[in-house]
């Protein structure tokens, strides 16, 4: 996990959200609720990815990833 200034690093912001909550009901997050993990570049697609192991290190009970929810 990453703390502090992340403006120059390849990182992805993550936060925990209960999977039973619909996207429309997700409240705005506070800076204390957001964690940053390092991303890696996939050698085949050249896209940045987050390793599942890094997500589990940040959120040990994670079961899925949501994309494009309210921040």
PDB file of N, CA, C and O in Angstrom:
ATOM      1  N   UNK A   1       0.823  -1.173   0.000  1.00  0.00           N
ATOM      2  CA  UNK A   1       0.000   0.000   0.000  1.00  0.00           C
ATOM      3  C   UNK A   1       0.869   1.240   0.000  1.00  0.00           C
ATOM      4  O   UNK A   1       2.037   1.203   0.388  1.00  0.00           O
ATOM      5  N   UNK A   2       0.292   2.312  -0.431  1.00  0.00           N
ATOM      6  CA  UNK A   2       1.009   3.561  -0.581  1.00  0.00           C
ATOM      7  C   UNK A   2       0.345   4.615   0.293  1.00  0.00           C
ATOM      8  O   UNK A   2      -0.881   4.693   0.369  1.00  0.00           O
ATOM      9  N   UNK A   3       1.161   5.419   0.946  1.00  0.00           N
ATOM     10  CA  UNK A   3       0.642   6.534   1.731  1.00  0.00           C
ATOM     11  C   UNK A   3       1.340   7.797   1.284  1.00  0.00           C
ATOM     12  O   UNK A   3       2.439   7.734   0.732  1.00  0.00           O
ATOM     13  N   UNK A   4       0.720   8.947   1.514  1.00  0.00           N
ATOM     14  CA  UNK A   4       1.367  10.210   1.190  1.00  0.00           C
ATOM     15  C   UNK A   4       1.149  10.620  -0.250  1.00  0.00           C
ATOM     16  O   UNK A   4       0.145  10.256  -0.861  1.00  0.00           O
ATOM     17  N   UNK A   5       2.096  11.383  -0.799  1.00  0.00           N
ATOM     18  CA  UNK A   5       1.982  11.932  -2.143  1.00  0.00           C
ATOM     19  C   UNK A   5       2.086  10.819  -3.174  1.00  0.00           C
ATOM     20  O   UNK A   5       3.110  10.139  -3.253  1.00  0.00           O
ATOM     21  N   UNK A   6       1.045  10.630  -3.955  1.00  0.00           N
ATOM     22  CA  UNK A   6       1.043   9.594  -4.979  1.00  0.00           C
ATOM     23  C   UNK A   6       0.977  10.179  -6.383  1.00  0.00           C
ATOM     24  O   UNK A   6       0.685   9.458  -7.336  1.00  0.00           O
ATOM     25  N   UNK A   7       1.241  11.464  -6.525  1.00  0.00           N
ATOM     26  CA  UNK A   7       1.049  12.127  -7.815  1.00  0.00           C
ATOM     27  C   UNK A   7       2.010  11.625  -8.895  1.00  0.00           C
ATOM     28  O   UNK A   7       1.677  11.700 -10.078  1.00  0.00           O
ATOM     29  N   UNK A   8       3.169  11.125  -8.536  1.00  0.00           N
ATOM     30  CA  UNK A   8       4.139  10.689  -9.530  1.00  0.00           C
ATOM     31  C   UNK A   8       4.205   9.173  -9.672  1.00  0.00           C
ATOM     32  O   UNK A   8       4.871   8.672 -10.578  1.00  0.00           O
ATOM     33  N   UNK A   9       3.537   8.443  -8.807  1.00  0.00           N
ATOM     34  CA  UNK A   9       3.585   6.988  -8.833  1.00  0.00           C
ATOM     35  C   UNK A   9       2.424   6.420  -9.639  1.00  0.00           C
ATOM     36  O   UNK A   9       1.405   7.081  -9.839  1.00  0.00           O
ATOM     37  N   UNK A  10       2.597   5.176 -10.100  1.00  0.00           N
ATOM     38  CA  UNK A  10       1.499   4.466 -10.743  1.00  0.00           C
ATOM     39  C   UNK A  10       0.719   3.770  -9.645  1.00  0.00           C
ATOM     40  O   UNK A  10       1.115   2.713  -9.153  1.00  0.00           O
ATOM     41  N   UNK A  11      -0.383   4.373  -9.273  1.00  0.00           N
ATOM     42  CA  UNK A  11      -1.196   3.834  -8.191  1.00  0.00           C
ATOM     43  C   UNK A  11      -2.668   3.861  -8.570  1.00  0.00           C
ATOM     44  O   UNK A  11      -3.085   4.593  -9.467  1.00  0.00           O
ATOM     45  N   UNK A  12      -3.439   3.051  -7.870  1.00  0.00           N
ATOM     46  CA  UNK A  12      -4.886   3.028  -8.032  1.00  0.00           C
ATOM     47  C   UNK A  12      -5.518   3.267  -6.678  1.00  0.00           C
ATOM     48  O   UNK A  12      -5.153   2.630  -5.690  1.00  0.00           O
ATOM     49  N   UNK A  13      -6.465   4.184  -6.638  1.00  0.00           N
ATOM     50  CA  UNK A  13      -7.195   4.454  -5.404  1.00  0.00           C
ATOM     51  C   UNK A  13      -8.252   3.369  -5.214  1.00  0.00           C
ATOM     52  O   UNK A  13      -8.957   3.005  -6.155  1.00  0.00           O
ATOM     53  N   UNK A  14      -8.354   2.862  -3.994  1.00  0.00           N
ATOM     54  CA  UNK A  14      -9.328   1.835  -3.661  1.00  0.00           C
ATOM     55  C   UNK A  14     -10.018   2.190  -2.358  1.00  0.00           C
ATOM     56  O   UNK A  14      -9.440   2.868  -1.508  1.00  0.00           O
ATOM     57  N   UNK A  15     -11.233   1.740  -2.202  1.00  0.00           N
ATOM     58  CA  UNK A  15     -11.912   1.854  -0.921  1.00  0.00           C
ATOM     59  C   UNK A  15     -12.867   0.691  -0.776  1.00  0.00           C
ATOM     60  O   UNK A  15     -13.257   0.066  -1.762  1.00  0.00           O
ATOM     61  N   UNK A  16     -13.233   0.409   0.434  1.00  0.00           N
ATOM     62  CA  UNK A  16     -14.134  -0.688   0.735  1.00  0.00           C
ATOM     63  C   UNK A  16     -15.579  -0.219   0.627  1.00  0.00           C
ATOM     64  O   UNK A  16     -15.942   0.841   1.138  1.00  0.00           O
ATOM     65  N   UNK A  17     -16.397  -1.023  -0.045  1.00  0.00           N
ATOM     66  CA  UNK A  17     -17.826  -0.761  -0.162  1.00  0.00           C
ATOM     67  C   UNK A  17     -18.554  -2.081   0.035  1.00  0.00           C
ATOM     68  O   UNK A  17     -18.146  -3.099  -0.524  1.00  0.00           O
ATOM     69  N   UNK A  18     -19.612  -2.080   0.811  1.00  0.00           N
ATOM     70  CA  UNK A  18     -20.399  -3.288   1.019  1.00  0.00           C
ATOM     71  C   UNK A  18     -21.016  -3.713  -0.304  1.00  0.00           C
ATOM     72  O   UNK A  18     -21.654  -2.900  -0.972  1.00  0.00           O
ATOM     73  N   UNK A  19     -20.838  -4.979  -0.697  1.00  0.00           N
ATOM     74  CA  UNK A  19     -21.304  -5.427  -2.010  1.00  0.00           C
ATOM     75  C   UNK A  19     -22.821  -5.429  -2.133  1.00  0.00           C
ATOM     76  O   UNK A  19     -23.341  -5.512  -3.246  1.00  0.00           O
ATOM     77  N   UNK A  20     -23.543  -5.340  -1.022  1.00  0.00           N
ATOM     78  CA  UNK A  20     -24.990  -5.303  -1.071  1.00  0.00           C
ATOM     79  C   UNK A  20     -25.566  -3.930  -1.351  1.00  0.00           C
ATOM     80  O   UNK A  20     -26.781  -3.789  -1.493  1.00  0.00           O
ATOM     81  N   UNK A  21     -24.727  -2.923  -1.432  1.00  0.00           N
ATOM     82  CA  UNK A  21     -25.185  -1.555  -1.664  1.00  0.00           C
ATOM     83  C   UNK A  21     -25.151  -1.255  -3.164  1.00  0.00           C
ATOM     84  O   UNK A  21     -24.107  -1.414  -3.795  1.00  0.00           O
ATOM     85  N   UNK A  22     -26.272  -0.825  -3.744  1.00  0.00           N
ATOM     86  CA  UNK A  22     -26.251  -0.474  -5.175  1.00  0.00           C
ATOM     87  C   UNK A  22     -25.386   0.762  -5.417  1.00  0.00           C
ATOM     88  O   UNK A  22     -25.201   1.587  -4.522  1.00  0.00           O
ATOM     89  N   UNK A  23     -24.868   0.878  -6.618  1.00  0.00           N
ATOM     90  CA  UNK A  23     -23.991   2.005  -6.963  1.00  0.00           C
ATOM     91  C   UNK A  23     -24.637   3.348  -6.646  1.00  0.00           C
ATOM     92  O   UNK A  23     -23.952   4.272  -6.208  1.00  0.00           O
ATOM     93  N   UNK A  24     -25.926   3.468  -6.857  1.00  0.00           N
ATOM     94  CA  UNK A  24     -26.598   4.747  -6.646  1.00  0.00           C
ATOM     95  C   UNK A  24     -26.672   5.138  -5.178  1.00  0.00           C
ATOM     96  O   UNK A  24     -26.925   6.301  -4.862  1.00  0.00           O
ATOM     97  N   UNK A  25     -26.455   4.185  -4.274  1.00  0.00           N
ATOM     98  CA  UNK A  25     -26.549   4.470  -2.841  1.00  0.00           C
ATOM     99  C   UNK A  25     -25.185   4.653  -2.180  1.00  0.00           C
ATOM    100  O   UNK A  25     -25.114   4.929  -0.982  1.00  0.00           O
ATOM    101  N   UNK A  26     -24.110   4.504  -2.938  1.00  0.00           N
ATOM    102  CA  UNK A  26     -22.769   4.650  -2.381  1.00  0.00           C
ATOM    103  C   UNK A  26     -22.504   6.117  -2.073  1.00  0.00           C
ATOM    104  O   UNK A  26     -22.618   6.974  -2.949  1.00  0.00           O
ATOM    105  N   UNK A  27     -22.154   6.397  -0.837  1.00  0.00           N
ATOM    106  CA  UNK A  27     -21.892   7.770  -0.411  1.00  0.00           C
ATOM    107  C   UNK A  27     -20.511   8.232  -0.851  1.00  0.00           C
ATOM    108  O   UNK A  27     -19.641   7.414  -1.153  1.00  0.00           O
ATOM    109  N   UNK A  28     -20.314   9.544  -0.886  1.00  0.00           N
ATOM    110  CA  UNK A  28     -18.995  10.090  -1.187  1.00  0.00           C
ATOM    111  C   UNK A  28     -18.021   9.644  -0.114  1.00  0.00           C
ATOM    112  O   UNK A  28     -18.382   9.546   1.058  1.00  0.00           O
ATOM    113  N   UNK A  29     -16.804   9.376  -0.507  1.00  0.00           N
ATOM    114  CA  UNK A  29     -15.804   8.887   0.441  1.00  0.00           C
ATOM    115  C   UNK A  29     -14.984  10.035   1.004  1.00  0.00           C
ATOM    116  O   UNK A  29     -14.886  11.110   0.412  1.00  0.00           O
ATOM    117  N   UNK A  30     -14.399   9.774   2.165  1.00  0.00           N
ATOM    118  CA  UNK A  30     -13.473  10.722   2.759  1.00  0.00           C
ATOM    119  C   UNK A  30     -12.063  10.257   2.443  1.00  0.00           C
ATOM    120  O   UNK A  30     -11.866   9.081   2.135  1.00  0.00           O
ATOM    121  N   UNK A  31     -11.070  11.147   2.509  1.00  0.00           N
ATOM    122  CA  UNK A  31      -9.690  10.726   2.236  1.00  0.00           C
ATOM    123  C   UNK A  31      -9.224   9.576   3.135  1.00  0.00           C
ATOM    124  O   UNK A  31      -8.391   8.771   2.716  1.00  0.00           O
ATOM    125  N   UNK A  32      -9.744   9.487   4.354  1.00  0.00           N
ATOM    126  CA  UNK A  32      -9.341   8.411   5.252  1.00  0.00           C
ATOM    127  C   UNK A  32      -9.847   7.050   4.794  1.00  0.00           C
ATOM    128  O   UNK A  32      -9.296   6.028   5.204  1.00  0.00           O
ATOM    129  N   UNK A  33     -10.878   7.006   3.957  1.00  0.00           N
ATOM    130  CA  UNK A  33     -11.442   5.744   3.490  1.00  0.00           C
ATOM    131  C   UNK A  33     -10.751   5.222   2.228  1.00  0.00           C
ATOM    132  O   UNK A  33     -11.008   4.098   1.798  1.00  0.00           O
ATOM    133  N   UNK A  34      -9.885   6.028   1.645  1.00  0.00           N
ATOM    134  CA  UNK A  34      -9.255   5.663   0.377  1.00  0.00           C
ATOM    135  C   UNK A  34      -7.832   5.178   0.618  1.00  0.00           C
ATOM    136  O   UNK A  34      -7.036   5.842   1.282  1.00  0.00           O
ATOM    137  N   UNK A  35      -7.528   4.008   0.065  1.00  0.00           N
ATOM    138  CA  UNK A  35      -6.170   3.456   0.091  1.00  0.00           C
ATOM    139  C   UNK A  35      -5.641   3.460  -1.333  1.00  0.00           C
ATOM    140  O   UNK A  35      -6.412   3.370  -2.289  1.00  0.00           O
ATOM    141  N   UNK A  36      -4.336   3.563  -1.473  1.00  0.00           N
ATOM    142  CA  UNK A  36      -3.708   3.518  -2.792  1.00  0.00           C
ATOM    143  C   UNK A  36      -2.796   2.302  -2.855  1.00  0.00           C
ATOM    144  O   UNK A  36      -2.025   2.044  -1.931  1.00  0.00           O
ATOM    145  N   UNK A  37      -2.889   1.557  -3.953  1.00  0.00           N
ATOM    146  CA  UNK A  37      -1.995   0.421  -4.175  1.00  0.00           C
ATOM    147  C   UNK A  37      -1.262   0.651  -5.491  1.00  0.00           C
ATOM    148  O   UNK A  37      -1.779   1.293  -6.406  1.00  0.00           O
ATOM    149  N   UNK A  38      -0.054   0.116  -5.566  1.00  0.00           N
ATOM    150  CA  UNK A  38       0.734   0.248  -6.789  1.00  0.00           C
ATOM    151  C   UNK A  38       0.109  -0.568  -7.910  1.00  0.00           C
ATOM    152  O   UNK A  38      -0.463  -1.633  -7.674  1.00  0.00           O
ATOM    153  N   UNK A  39       0.222  -0.063  -9.120  1.00  0.00           N
ATOM    154  CA  UNK A  39      -0.222  -0.803 -10.298  1.00  0.00           C
ATOM    155  C   UNK A  39       1.001  -1.330 -11.032  1.00  0.00           C
ATOM    156  O   UNK A  39       2.124  -0.866 -10.835  1.00  0.00           O
ATOM    157  N   UNK A  40       0.750  -2.307 -11.878  1.00  0.00           N
ATOM    158  CA  UNK A  40       1.801  -2.873 -12.728  1.00  0.00           C
ATOM    159  C   UNK A  40       1.309  -2.775 -14.167  1.00  0.00           C
ATOM    160  O   UNK A  40       0.103  -2.723 -14.411  1.00  0.00           O
ATOM    161  N   UNK A  41       2.226  -2.750 -15.106  1.00  0.00           N
ATOM    162  CA  UNK A  41       1.857  -2.726 -16.519  1.00  0.00           C
ATOM    163  C   UNK A  41       1.856  -4.156 -17.032  1.00  0.00           C
ATOM    164  O   UNK A  41       2.859  -4.863 -16.938  1.00  0.00           O
ATOM    165  N   UNK A  42       0.706  -4.577 -17.582  1.00  0.00           N
ATOM    166  CA  UNK A  42       0.601  -5.906 -18.171  1.00  0.00           C
ATOM    167  C   UNK A  42       1.467  -5.942 -19.431  1.00  0.00           C
ATOM    168  O   UNK A  42       1.305  -5.097 -20.312  1.00  0.00           O
ATOM    169  N   UNK A  43       2.381  -6.906 -19.528  1.00  0.00           N
ATOM    170  CA  UNK A  43       3.298  -6.922 -20.671  1.00  0.00           C
ATOM    171  C   UNK A  43       2.604  -7.144 -22.018  1.00  0.00           C
ATOM    172  O   UNK A  43       3.118  -6.702 -23.045  1.00  0.00           O
ATOM    173  N   UNK A  44       1.462  -7.810 -22.036  1.00  0.00           N
ATOM    174  CA  UNK A  44       0.774  -8.069 -23.306  1.00  0.00           C
ATOM    175  C   UNK A  44      -0.102  -6.901 -23.741  1.00  0.00           C
ATOM    176  O   UNK A  44      -0.086  -6.518 -24.911  1.00  0.00           O
ATOM    177  N   UNK A  45      -0.865  -6.332 -22.814  1.00  0.00           N
ATOM    178  CA  UNK A  45      -1.811  -5.277 -23.181  1.00  0.00           C
ATOM    179  C   UNK A  45      -1.259  -3.874 -22.984  1.00  0.00           C
ATOM    180  O   UNK A  45      -1.803  -2.909 -23.521  1.00  0.00           O
ATOM    181  N   UNK A  46      -0.175  -3.755 -22.213  1.00  0.00           N
ATOM    182  CA  UNK A  46       0.427  -2.473 -21.856  1.00  0.00           C
ATOM    183  C   UNK A  46      -0.526  -1.597 -21.031  1.00  0.00           C
ATOM    184  O   UNK A  46      -0.355  -0.380 -20.971  1.00  0.00           O
ATOM    185  N   UNK A  47      -1.518  -2.211 -20.404  1.00  0.00           N
ATOM    186  CA  UNK A  47      -2.440  -1.484 -19.536  1.00  0.00           C
ATOM    187  C   UNK A  47      -2.026  -1.668 -18.087  1.00  0.00           C
ATOM    188  O   UNK A  47      -1.448  -2.689 -17.714  1.00  0.00           O
ATOM    189  N   UNK A  48      -2.335  -0.655 -17.270  1.00  0.00           N
ATOM    190  CA  UNK A  48      -2.039  -0.754 -15.848  1.00  0.00           C
ATOM    191  C   UNK A  48      -3.056  -1.671 -15.183  1.00  0.00           C
ATOM    192  O   UNK A  48      -4.256  -1.582 -15.447  1.00  0.00           O
ATOM    193  N   UNK A  49      -2.565  -2.551 -14.322  1.00  0.00           N
ATOM    194  CA  UNK A  49      -3.427  -3.489 -13.612  1.00  0.00           C
ATOM    195  C   UNK A  49      -3.073  -3.472 -12.130  1.00  0.00           C
ATOM    196  O   UNK A  49      -1.963  -3.109 -11.741  1.00  0.00           O
ATOM    197  N   UNK A  50      -4.040  -3.874 -11.319  1.00  0.00           N
ATOM    198  CA  UNK A  50      -3.832  -4.046  -9.890  1.00  0.00           C
ATOM    199  C   UNK A  50      -3.864  -5.540  -9.627  1.00  0.00           C
ATOM    200  O   UNK A  50      -4.773  -6.234 -10.081  1.00  0.00           O
ATOM    201  N   UNK A  51      -2.886  -6.034  -8.905  1.00  0.00           N
ATOM    202  CA  UNK A  51      -2.836  -7.453  -8.580  1.00  0.00           C
ATOM    203  C   UNK A  51      -3.831  -7.764  -7.463  1.00  0.00           C
ATOM    204  O   UNK A  51      -3.935  -7.015  -6.492  1.00  0.00           O
ATOM    205  N   UNK A  52      -4.565  -8.876  -7.603  1.00  0.00           N
ATOM    206  CA  UNK A  52      -5.555  -9.275  -6.613  1.00  0.00           C
ATOM    207  C   UNK A  52      -4.916  -9.427  -5.231  1.00  0.00           C
ATOM    208  O   UNK A  52      -5.544  -9.099  -4.224  1.00  0.00           O
ATOM    209  N   UNK A  53      -3.696  -9.913  -5.171  1.00  0.00           N
ATOM    210  CA  UNK A  53      -2.997 -10.071  -3.894  1.00  0.00           C
ATOM    211  C   UNK A  53      -2.821  -8.728  -3.188  1.00  0.00           C
ATOM    212  O   UNK A  53      -2.874  -8.661  -1.960  1.00  0.00           O
ATOM    213  N   UNK A  54      -2.614  -7.663  -3.955  1.00  0.00           N
ATOM    214  CA  UNK A  54      -2.487  -6.320  -3.372  1.00  0.00           C
ATOM    215  C   UNK A  54      -3.828  -5.830  -2.830  1.00  0.00           C
ATOM    216  O   UNK A  54      -3.884  -5.161  -1.798  1.00  0.00           O
ATOM    217  N   UNK A  55      -4.903  -6.168  -3.537  1.00  0.00           N
ATOM    218  CA  UNK A  55      -6.237  -5.815  -3.042  1.00  0.00           C
ATOM    219  C   UNK A  55      -6.511  -6.549  -1.739  1.00  0.00           C
ATOM    220  O   UNK A  55      -7.026  -5.956  -0.791  1.00  0.00           O
ATOM    221  N   UNK A  56      -6.172  -7.831  -1.682  1.00  0.00           N
ATOM    222  CA  UNK A  56      -6.399  -8.604  -0.455  1.00  0.00           C
ATOM    223  C   UNK A  56      -5.530  -8.122   0.696  1.00  0.00           C
ATOM    224  O   UNK A  56      -5.926  -8.239   1.856  1.00  0.00           O
ATOM    225  N   UNK A  57      -4.370  -7.589   0.403  1.00  0.00           N
ATOM    226  CA  UNK A  57      -3.532  -7.034   1.460  1.00  0.00           C
ATOM    227  C   UNK A  57      -4.194  -5.780   2.050  1.00  0.00           C
ATOM    228  O   UNK A  57      -4.100  -5.533   3.252  1.00  0.00           O
ATOM    229  N   UNK A  58      -4.846  -5.011   1.218  1.00  0.00           N
ATOM    230  CA  UNK A  58      -5.525  -3.807   1.687  1.00  0.00           C
ATOM    231  C   UNK A  58      -6.876  -4.131   2.326  1.00  0.00           C
ATOM    232  O   UNK A  58      -7.265  -3.518   3.320  1.00  0.00           O
ATOM    233  N   UNK A  59      -7.584  -5.096   1.747  1.00  0.00           N
ATOM    234  CA  UNK A  59      -8.923  -5.469   2.213  1.00  0.00           C
ATOM    235  C   UNK A  59      -8.987  -6.994   2.298  1.00  0.00           C
ATOM    236  O   UNK A  59      -9.287  -7.662   1.308  1.00  0.00           O
ATOM    237  N   UNK A  60      -8.707  -7.535   3.469  1.00  0.00           N
ATOM    238  CA  UNK A  60      -8.562  -8.984   3.597  1.00  0.00           C
ATOM    239  C   UNK A  60      -9.834  -9.779   3.333  1.00  0.00           C
ATOM    240  O   UNK A  60      -9.750 -10.985   3.101  1.00  0.00           O
ATOM    241  N   UNK A  61     -10.995  -9.162   3.358  1.00  0.00           N
ATOM    242  CA  UNK A  61     -12.242  -9.875   3.082  1.00  0.00           C
ATOM    243  C   UNK A  61     -12.829  -9.526   1.718  1.00  0.00           C
ATOM    244  O   UNK A  61     -14.016  -9.753   1.483  1.00  0.00           O
ATOM    245  N   UNK A  62     -12.025  -8.984   0.826  1.00  0.00           N
ATOM    246  CA  UNK A  62     -12.521  -8.587  -0.498  1.00  0.00           C
ATOM    247  C   UNK A  62     -13.004  -9.811  -1.267  1.00  0.00           C
ATOM    248  O   UNK A  62     -12.391 -10.878  -1.221  1.00  0.00           O
ATOM    249  N   UNK A  63     -14.130  -9.629  -1.983  1.00  0.00           N
ATOM    250  CA  UNK A  63     -14.659 -10.714  -2.803  1.00  0.00           C
ATOM    251  C   UNK A  63     -14.876 -10.291  -4.250  1.00  0.00           C
ATOM    252  O   UNK A  63     -15.021 -11.143  -5.127  1.00  0.00           O
ATOM    253  N   UNK A  64     -14.900  -8.976  -4.512  1.00  0.00           N
ATOM    254  CA  UNK A  64     -15.081  -8.501  -5.879  1.00  0.00           C
ATOM    255  C   UNK A  64     -14.554  -7.077  -6.001  1.00  0.00           C
ATOM    256  O   UNK A  64     -14.263  -6.410  -5.009  1.00  0.00           O
ATOM    257  N   UNK A  65     -14.443  -6.640  -7.235  1.00  0.00           N
ATOM    258  CA  UNK A  65     -14.004  -5.275  -7.515  1.00  0.00           C
ATOM    259  C   UNK A  65     -15.121  -4.585  -8.277  1.00  0.00           C
ATOM    260  O   UNK A  65     -15.705  -5.161  -9.195  1.00  0.00           O
ATOM    261  N   UNK A  66     -15.418  -3.351  -7.895  1.00  0.00           N
ATOM    262  CA  UNK A  66     -16.387  -2.521  -8.605  1.00  0.00           C
ATOM    263  C   UNK A  66     -15.635  -1.433  -9.333  1.00  0.00           C
ATOM    264  O   UNK A  66     -14.605  -0.949  -8.865  1.00  0.00           O
ATOM    265  N   UNK A  67     -16.159  -1.051 -10.482  1.00  0.00           N
ATOM    266  CA  UNK A  67     -15.548   0.004 -11.258  1.00  0.00           C
ATOM    267  C   UNK A  67     -16.589   1.076 -11.545  1.00  0.00           C
ATOM    268  O   UNK A  67     -17.772   0.792 -11.736  1.00  0.00           O
ATOM    269  N   UNK A  68     -16.110   2.327 -11.570  1.00  0.00           N
ATOM    270  CA  UNK A  68     -16.943   3.481 -11.933  1.00  0.00           C
ATOM    271  C   UNK A  68     -18.088   3.726 -10.948  1.00  0.00           C
ATOM    272  O   UNK A  68     -19.194   4.079 -11.358  1.00  0.00           O
ATOM    273  N   UNK A  69     -17.828   3.541  -9.658  1.00  0.00           N
ATOM    274  CA  UNK A  69     -18.798   3.964  -8.666  1.00  0.00           C
ATOM    275  C   UNK A  69     -18.453   5.367  -8.238  1.00  0.00           C
ATOM    276  O   UNK A  69     -17.371   5.862  -8.555  1.00  0.00           O
ATOM    277  N   UNK A  70     -19.342   6.014  -7.531  1.00  0.00           N
ATOM    278  CA  UNK A  70     -19.074   7.383  -7.078  1.00  0.00           C
ATOM    279  C   UNK A  70     -17.897   7.395  -6.116  1.00  0.00           C
ATOM    280  O   UNK A  70     -17.737   6.485  -5.302  1.00  0.00           O
ATOM    281  N   UNK A  71     -17.075   8.432  -6.215  1.00  0.00           N
ATOM    282  CA  UNK A  71     -15.896   8.514  -5.348  1.00  0.00           C
ATOM    283  C   UNK A  71     -16.196   9.212  -4.055  1.00  0.00           C
ATOM    284  O   UNK A  71     -15.309   9.363  -3.215  1.00  0.00           O
TER     285      UNK A  71
END
